[in-house]
Amino acid sequence: MKLSLIPYPSSITYLDGFTRSDARVIKITDTSVPKEGFCVHIENTVTIEASDAAGFYYADLLIEQIRFQCGQNLPNVHIEDAPKYEYRSFMVDCCRHFFDVDTIRQMIEYCAKLRFNVFHWHITDDQGWRPEIKAYPELIETGSKRIGNHFGKEQNEEIHSGHFTQEEMREVVEFAHSHHMQVVPEIDMPGHTSALLASLPGLACENKLVDIKTTAGIFKDIVCAGKESSYETLFEILDEICDIFPDEYIHIGGDEAPKQQWKNCPDCQQRIREENLKDEEALQGYFINRITDCLNSKGKKVISWNESLNSGNLSKDVVVQMWLDPKKLSKKSPNRLIVSDFYHRYADYPYAMTPLKKVYNYDTDINNNVIGTDIPIWTEYVYDFEYMQYMCFPRYIAAAQAGWSKNRPDYSVFKAHLKELLPWFGIENCAKESEWDPPTASRIAKVISHFGAICPNENIRNYFLNKE
Ligand SMILES: [Zn+2]
């Protein structure tokens, strides 16, 4: 028999005969096995070799998959495997709609089975600030609550609120670690900061009231990069964040920051002159670099979305997460890269726009700077966990396979394995097979109906024509 395995291993050799499912399991530490990798040999006994705890953990998951489909008699087999990328991430947005710790734990459980090793936790944005910061209690008192929800079919004036205590965040970190997963918090700056500025108005260019946003979009309210006090406050906030999140990376956003307020702000303009910067984009580079220096001094590495590359002066130390046009943008970047092209990796887009096959087949090997991939679920239009699962799964499974396997089988093979293993993944509300790859003829109409007034129909048609 041929085994169904997800992610599919680098090498698999079938041997003669069978071994009982309850055969002795022997675990051997072998430092020559690559990080997170393993070697599994089933023949009379089940022998696992790995060099680290994650390798043994992933080997156990593989053996579980084999037992699940084979029952009492396992085929004798020799499997060697190791990940393609060191950074294999999934993201959950807890700002546009709040999702609690139970949801996060469930997502971590699902995603650990896919061998994701990073949970990218989006916890600050225009529509809500979620992490408790003890030095600034107003971030929760003010920033975690909005009045009104105007996202697609959801139109009301109700209060939407939610936050994570430091204790809860530490619990999530511990839970993720027990699943061999790091947690990367995303603290957005200088844009996507309406909830931050509503709580701490002194961080804005003009000291005026900023609203916490109740709609989707890009907003002009951004942190002042001219005033020294902005940096002091952000450093204090990041101090606490670094203390809560002990892992390697902090994501500091950097996307979608319109520069109009910086153009009109005497402090920002003075900073541009004093630092001899070319323009407001270069000021963003200066801003991101200063935050990066601060975080580097605390032993952290920094991730920013690709807009920070527009500055032309971004530090080489910053890892750039590509959501826009990775192939084109990466040509001008010496930085290390995480690829999460929105057109192939945004799980909040309908299956009609981003079918499973498109997620699976997307080639993230842009150049040698790529350290990994991410797959985000943004939650403007994701109101509950049931729908989140439907949107994420099985697309997260396809992305996980693509991020792990050096030896990726054809989509038809993956799909056959997926159908067999879906019960093993145990996802409560996975999308049904009939929805994974909608017929081409129906897709444009479905996408137009999904986005409604948000996106001009012409743009959607162009995507289908140019980017398929
Ligand atoms: Zn300013």
Residues whose N, C-alpha, C, O or C-beta is under 5 A from the ligand:
A	BS01	ZN	C205 C224 A225 G226 C265 D267 C268
